[in-house]
Amino acid sequence: MTHYAHILTLERLEIMTHLGFYDEERGKRQRVEICLRLYFPEAPACAEDDFAQFMDYGALAKHLTEWVQADEFRLIEFMGQQAFHRVRAYLDAHGCEAAKLWLKLTKCDTPVPNLRGSASFIHSDLPVGSTTAYAPVL
């Protein structure tokens, strides 16, 4: 069983996109938030402050934002899965193959009567039975 004690989080990257099953709903931009956590089995290289290898989460956020704004989506589940695969490919291409990814996509303002909160979809490649420094919040 692998324990992931080192976690980098990005909370609530807010992006405007076209998301909705029905044409009318998808016709106007809606606010979504992407949260992600990178779980490292070993501490990332951070022995030096200036020259350490690091994950440029600003570049990752820009990559996600440009992709989301350039497309439209019908289902939050599909969009969440596609966002997960985009981030996973980005991480693998930037030296973070060992990190496991947890991603939560939230549609902030749903058109469902009496639904006071949001709707979210979570996708992860954490192995079953792994332990983490804290459990993902559902």
C-alpha positions, -999 to +999 in steps of 0.1 A: +000+000+000+015+033-010+012+063+013+010+098-003+021+123+024+032+150-001+003+168-017+002+199-040-033+214-043-048+239-067-082+250-053-110+265-073-096+275-107-126+294-120-133+293-157-163+304-178-174+278-204-203+265-223-217+235-204-251+220-204-271+191-219-297+214-235-288+239-262-304+268-243-283+261-212-251+255-232-257+287-252-244+310-224-212+308-206-213+293-171-189+293-142-170+261-135-143+254-109-115+229-112-097+217-081-069+193-083-045+175-060-012+160-069-002+132-046+035+124-044+048+091-030+082+108-022+089+144-014+093+165-046+127+179-053+127+211-032+160+212-014+169+246-030+145+275-033+158+289-066+168+259-087+145+230-077+124+212-102+088+224-097+054+221-111+045+254-128+009+255-118+004+289-134+012+273-168-010+244-160-039+267-151-034+286-183-033+254-203-066+243-187-083+277-191-075+279-228-087+244-235-120+249-215-128+282-231-122+269-266-147+242-264-183+234-252-195+204-233-228+187-227-221+166-196-201+175-165-189+139-163-175+140-198-159+174-192-144+162-159-130+131-175-115+151-204-100+177-180-085+148-160-069+134-191-056+168-202-040+174-168-026+138-166-009+143-200+005+177-190+019+162-158+035+133-176+051+156-201+065+178-174+082+152-152+054+144-128+048+108-139+050+095-103+024+119-090-012+106-087-040+130-097-073+138-081-095+163-100-129+178-091-149+197-117-178+218-103-206+234-122-212+264-099-246+276-109-269+247-118-303+254-134-320+227-112-349+241-091-343+238-054-306+227-058-289+252-035-254+241-042-234+231-072-229+199-091-195+182-092-177+153-108-145+138-093-120+116-112-088+102-098-060+077-106-051+071-069-048+033-064-075+015-044-063+011-008-037+039-010-034+062+020-031+100+019-023+128+043-060+137+042-090+122+024-104+139-007-136+159+003-166+147-016 
